[in-house]
Amino acid sequence: MNTIKEIIEHLEQSNVQVDEYKEQGKLCGYELNTYTDKGVNMLIFLDFRDTKKDVNSASDFIEIFNDR
């Protein structure tokens, strides 16, 4: 996957809702939301604040996701 859009499309096809997280209009990260088979809400926040990562970079998205 080469773009954020491709990553988000892949996640959403896997029943993971992806929302952008913004502060004062600036994109700071992504919120990944899904439910387990038992109905438990799973929420993962990929926070790019205080990192040197680019919030629009697919490779940085994957790196932060893997770190989580």
WOFEN-V359296 format. One record per residue. N is the residue number from 1. RES is the residue in three letters. PHI is phi in whole degrees, 0 to 359 (999 if undefined). NEAR is the number of other ideal C-beta (glycine too) atoms within 8 Angstrom. Layout:
n:N res:RES phi:PHI near:NEAR
n:N res:RES phi:PHI near:NEAR
//
This chain:
n:1 res:MET phi:999 near:7
n:2 res:ASN phi:255 near:4
n:3 res:THR phi:226 near:7
n:4 res:ILE phi:301 near:9
n:5 res:LYS phi:302 near:6
n:6 res:GLU phi:296 near:10
n:7 res:ILE phi:297 near:12
n:8 res:ILE phi:297 near:10
n:9 res:GLU phi:300 near:8
n:10 res:HIS phi:297 near:9
n:11 res:LEU phi:298 near:10
n:12 res:GLU phi:292 near:10
n:13 res:GLN phi:292 near:6
n:14 res:SER phi:263 near:6
n:15 res:ASN phi:66 near:7
n:16 res:VAL phi:248 near:9
n:17 res:GLN phi:280 near:8
n:18 res:VAL phi:242 near:11
n:19 res:ASP phi:237 near:7
n:20 res:GLU phi:284 near:8
n:21 res:TYR phi:251 near:11
n:22 res:LYS phi:236 near:8
n:23 res:GLU phi:234 near:7
n:24 res:GLN phi:50 near:4
n:25 res:GLY phi:80 near:4
n:26 res:LYS phi:258 near:6
n:27 res:LEU phi:293 near:9
n:28 res:CYS phi:243 near:10
n:29 res:GLY phi:169 near:12
n:30 res:TYR phi:226 near:11
n:31 res:GLU phi:251 near:12
n:32 res:LEU phi:254 near:12
n:33 res:ASN phi:228 near:11
n:34 res:THR phi:207 near:9
n:35 res:TYR phi:237 near:7
n:36 res:THR phi:284 near:7
n:37 res:ASP phi:298 near:3
n:38 res:LYS phi:266 near:4
n:39 res:GLY phi:89 near:6
n:40 res:VAL phi:278 near:6
n:41 res:ASN phi:285 near:7
n:42 res:MET phi:252 near:8
n:43 res:LEU phi:235 near:7
n:44 res:ILE phi:237 near:9
n:45 res:PHE phi:251 near:9
n:46 res:LEU phi:264 near:12
n:47 res:ASP phi:260 near:10
n:48 res:PHE phi:265 near:12
n:49 res:ARG phi:296 near:7
n:50 res:ASP phi:59 near:3
n:51 res:THR phi:235 near:7
n:52 res:LYS phi:260 near:2
n:53 res:LYS phi:272 near:9
n:54 res:ASP phi:267 near:6
n:55 res:VAL phi:298 near:10
n:56 res:ASN phi:257 near:5
n:57 res:SER phi:263 near:9
n:58 res:ALA phi:298 near:11
n:59 res:SER phi:293 near:6
n:60 res:ASP phi:291 near:11
n:61 res:PHE phi:302 near:13
n:62 res:ILE phi:297 near:10
n:63 res:GLU phi:297 near:9
n:64 res:ILE phi:293 near:13
n:65 res:PHE phi:301 near:9
n:66 res:ASN phi:296 near:6
n:67 res:ASP phi:294 near:5
n:68 res:ARG phi:290 near:6
//
